[in-house]
């Protein structure tokens, strides 16, 4: 067992749906991830979904399930401190890898990340679902720091997934009659308890799969925002065949209600 999560951080995650952990990812891991990110930008994997940037400025590189095509991302998802940290947040016996994803906003990329909650996009249901989000660059509000609505994971509201840019490489989403449209958070910021943190390389955001969050563009001209996130699930998470989820995250070998398993959603803890 490596780092122990403080009671304050556990409480913040449970009650607020988001917290920040400092100094989690060491310099060696960051150096390896930096090389791997450049490899993916140069030669993207099969699930590339870069987003069109506003006014043609900057660039917004996106990709998912990259752990399946690059050994560095594979090792990080399996062997970094993150799986054991997920186990502590969940108080769970089992930890599965859901998937990993890149969100690289180059300098001057005005494209925001719209407000959303993640779990409606994913073919999984259960409470034990979280994301770790890190950047290899310092992150501030003007470079695209994530913003979270405190306590929104407890709203029991699932918002209709939407594409994150006008880009033909990004699939549309089926309408789900049980979902609702995302409210206009930016137009009514005083109605919500919004929290954010600056990050240094090595820090991570931790947030629940239902926590509503978003981010601005990278307005800096001198700094990239190489965002990388890994999502894990715990004991109560099962496969969900409901309509409206991302087709690239579905596993036809699993039936509705089955525990996550197999090559697409491997069990990380306990180790095989």
Buried (B, 14 or more C-beta within 10 A) or exposed (E): EEEEBEEEBBEBBEEBBBBBBEEBBEEEBBEBBBEBBEBBBEEBBEBBBBBBBBEEBBBBBBBBBBBBBBEBBBBBBBEBBBBBBBBBBBEBEBBBBBBBBBBBBBBBBBBBBBBBBBBBBBBBBBBBBBBBBBBBBBBBBEBBBBBBBBBBBBBEBBBBBBBBBEBEBBEEBEEBEEBEEBBEBBEEEEEBEBBBBEBEBBBBBBBBBBBBBBBBBBBBEEBBBBBBBBBBBBBBBBBBBBEBBBEEBBBEEBEEEBBBBEEBBBBBBEEE
